[in-house]
């Protein structure tokens, strides 16, 4: 069985977990705190980043969420997550990159630093100015999602794709940390409610990071 090295609020690990869930791949979780830089983990991945996926019996080691998702897309036909024509697939990959690069760096990473890393690692208080700016930027990202969902059933087009998994994974972490104001974003709320109701997503909503509690709406499919 595959073993996924991750921690509860790693958005890239969440993306992989959603991908594995949709593909029907069995795996078990191994808790890894990359900031500790354990020698054994650094030996596996010198970048000391999660996720890392290992299949001991076959000696397979997969590193990086993008590479992991592409691997399972190539090797498992069930539930294609980069579907359609070449143009469709390019659009899915564009949106995955948008979530993994822009949404993460502008919104999720600052929230994780201020509300998770500082609390667990450095024991410093959060910078409220940084948090306010990240939440303001988050609202503009939700505006863009609203726009896309006005014109599409799913983010990447007519069917569920890796674009939905990636965006939902990042938003779920920001939401856990109390950094998302969903008011005025009905299209995105409706889409995210559907994502939250999927069997692949439910385990994420039940997992908790020590000493950091999510808002009351976090694990409710209807938000309220």
Secondary structure, DSSP 8 states (H G I E B T S, - for coil): -EEEEE-TT-HHHHHHHHHHHHHT--EEEEE--GGG--HHHHHH-TT--S-EEEEGGGTEEEESHHHHHHHHHHH--SS-SS-SSHHHHHHHHHHHHIIIIIIIIIIIHHHHIIIIIIIIII-----HHHHHHHHHHHHHHHHHHHHHHHH-SBTTBSS--HHHHHHHHHHHHHHHTT----TT-HHHHHHHHHHHHSHHHHHHHH--BTTB---TTTT-TT--
